[in-house]
Amino acid sequence: MTVGHSSMTAGHSIRNSAIVRAMESSAKAHITGRFQTPEVRRRQILDAAARLAVETGLAHTSIAMVAEAAGIAKGSIYLHFASRQELLAALQADLWTHMLERPAEIIANQELTWTEKLDAVVEHWMRFEIDSHELYHAVFHAVATETEEPLESARTLLAEIVDEGSSSGEFDLERLDSHTVVDFLLHAYSGACLHHTDAQSTIVNVQELFRRVVGATP
């Protein structure tokens, strides 16, 4: 009888411990879902704003709509962005990062030739244009903003490739002006992105055209 009682007590203890652990686990999961780090919450807000920019248009998107799409309280957005305009600027900066960060890494890679760097940057920009065209248009062209597009930064990156490729002997511009070449290349791929029927084939063809323009050695 005593042994039975001890067994029952032990059993209750084990079950109680399991219940406590389950409750603690549930509480942690609830807290994790409700209380995000500032970085995660900011990303959550930007992703929601990006979706609405494409679906509704930024001109018709309010802070309240972004909050609802992000699944958070309206006031939470103001903890990260002081105004709707500041949120828009952050959304633009986020697109710039996707467009410019990887090319900067490509250019810094000493293991690549300048022709390989040109190919890689062209592919990155074209895939960005193809994948993010609607969002880019919604953020930069569909609403009036005080921020310039990242064309100057993109021009600087491309100019470095053209100039360094020419200096190294990989590129032969012949009598072409390097500034004109850079401006031409900077705008040359957009039309192909808009009207492509096969992304990979289009990218390969544009890469070949770029190599021909700069006179890249085979």
JOJOFEN-V310298 format. One record per residue. SS is DSSP state (H for helix, E for strand, C for the rest). PHI is phi as a letter, one per 40 degrees, with the letter a starting at -180 (* if undefined). Layout:
BEGIN
SS&PHI  SS&PHI
END
This chain:
BEGIN
C&*  H&c  H&c  H&c  H&c  H&c  H&c  H&c  H&c  H&c  H&c  H&c  H&c  H&c  H&c  H&c  H&c  H&c  H&c  H&c  H&c  H&c  H&c  H&c  H&c  H&c  H&c  H&c  H&c  H&c  H&c  H&c  H&c  H&c  C&b  C&c  C&c  H&d  H&c  H&c  H&c  H&c  H&c  H&c  H&c  H&c  H&c  H&c  H&c  H&c  H&c  H&c  H&d  H&c  H&c  C&b  C&g  H&c  H&c  H&b  C&b  C&b  H&c  H&c  H&c  H&c  H&c  H&c  H&c  H&c  C&g  C&b  C&c  H&d  H&c  H&c  H&c  C&c  C&c  C&b  C&b  C&c  C&a  H&c  H&c  H&c  H&c  H&c  H&c  H&c  H&c  H&c  H&c  H&c  H&c  H&d  H&d  H&c  H&c  H&b  H&c  H&c  H&d  H&c  H&c  H&c  H&c  H&c  C&c  C&c  C&c  C&c  C&c  H&c  H&c  H&c  H&c  H&c  H&d  H&c  H&c  H&d  H&c  H&c  H&c  H&c  H&c  H&c  H&c  H&c  H&c  H&b  H&d  H&c  H&c  H&c  H&c  H&c  H&c  H&b  C&b  C&c  C&b  C&c  C&b  C&c  C&b  C&c  C&c  C&c  H&c  H&c  H&c  H&c  H&c  H&c  H&c  H&c  H&c  H&c  H&c  H&c  H&c  H&c  H&c  H&c  H&c  H&c  C&g  C&c  C&b  C&b  C&c  C&f  C&b  C&c  C&c  H&c  H&c  H&c  H&c  H&c  H&c  H&c  H&c  H&c  H&b  H&c  C&c  H&c  H&c  H&c  H&c  H&c  C&b  C&c  C&b  C&a  H&d  H&c  H&c  H&c  H&c  H&c  H&c  H&c  H&d  H&c  H&c  H&c  H&c  H&c  H&c  H&c  C&g  C&c  C&c  C&d
END
